[in-house]
Amino acid sequence: MAVKLRLKRMGSKQKPFYRIIVADSRSPRDGRFIATVGTYNPLLADNKYSVKEEEIITWLNNGAQPTDTVKSILTQTGVWAKYKSSKTTKVAKTTKKASTKKTTKKEA
């Protein structure tokens, strides 16, 4: 099942309000979803976004793919940078572990 982070339109006509949701990629835009991880209100001048950073990073680590719009929202709120930095530190830790295992095998 391909999971996506995307927007679900709420609000009335001419007054849009969006929820950032986790959904199966095959479900319709305003259809069934797995979890709500934030909101986006384009009508506000400031504080347009509210996101649950830990939940979003967890879903991204589990393989969820953000749409272009959600990715730009995550970039503006700083969540995307945190996700990328946590991903690079995990890679660095695994390469260190692998290199120490190789050196211990050579010494033995």
C-alpha positions in Angstrom: 0.0 0.0 0.0 1.5 3.3 -1.1 1.0 6.0 1.6 1.0 9.7 0.9 1.0 12.9 2.9 -1.5 15.2 1.2 -4.1 17.9 1.7 -7.8 17.3 2.4 -10.0 20.3 1.5 -12.4 21.5 4.2 -14.3 24.7 4.7 -17.1 26.2 2.7 -17.2 27.7 -0.8 -14.7 30.6 -1.3 -13.2 29.9 2.2 -10.8 26.9 1.9 -9.2 25.2 4.8 -7.0 22.2 4.5 -6.0 19.3 6.7 -2.7 17.5 6.2 -3.5 13.9 6.2 -1.9 10.5 5.8 -3.8 8.4 3.2 -3.6 5.6 0.8 -2.6 6.9 -2.6 -5.6 5.2 -4.2 -8.3 6.9 -2.0 -10.0 10.1 -3.3 -8.9 13.6 -2.2 -11.6 14.0 0.5 -12.2 10.3 1.1 -10.9 7.9 3.6 -7.6 8.6 5.4 -5.4 7.1 8.1 -4.4 10.0 10.3 -4.5 13.8 10.5 -1.1 15.3 11.1 -1.6 19.0 10.6 -3.6 21.9 9.1 -3.2 24.7 6.6 -5.3 27.8 6.4 -4.4 29.9 3.3 -6.7 32.8 4.4 -4.6 33.7 7.4 -1.7 36.2 7.1 0.4 34.7 9.8 0.5 31.2 11.5 -1.0 29.5 8.5 0.4 26.1 9.4 0.1 23.8 12.4 1.9 20.5 12.1 2.6 17.5 14.4 6.3 17.2 13.8 6.9 13.9 15.5 4.0 12.1 13.7 5.1 13.5 10.4 8.7 12.4 10.8 7.5 9.0 11.9 5.3 8.6 8.8 8.2 9.8 6.5 10.6 7.3 8.1 8.0 4.6 7.5 8.0 5.4 3.8 5.1 7.9 3.3 5.7 10.2 0.3 4.6 13.9 0.6 2.9 15.6 -2.4 4.6 18.7 -3.8 2.4 21.1 -1.8 2.8 19.2 1.4 6.6 19.1 0.9 6.7 22.9 0.5 4.7 23.3 3.7 7.0 20.9 5.5 10.0 22.9 4.1 8.5 26.2 5.3 7.8 24.9 8.8 11.3 23.2 9.1 10.0 19.7 9.5 11.6 18.6 6.1 15.1 19.8 7.3 14.7 17.8 10.6 13.7 14.7 8.6 16.6 15.0 6.2 19.1 15.6 9.1 17.8 12.6 11.1 18.0 10.5 7.9 21.7 11.4 7.3 22.7 10.8 10.9 21.2 7.3 10.7 23.2 6.6 7.6 26.4 7.9 9.3 25.7 5.7 12.3 25.2 2.6 10.2 28.3 3.2 8.2 30.3 3.6 11.4 28.9 0.4 12.8 29.8 -1.4 9.5 33.3 -0.1 9.5 33.9 -1.1 13.1 32.7 -4.6 12.4 35.1 -4.9 9.5 38.0 -3.7 11.6 37.2 -6.1 14.4 37.0 -9.0 11.9 40.4 -8.1 10.4 42.0 -7.9 13.8 40.7 -11.3 14.9 
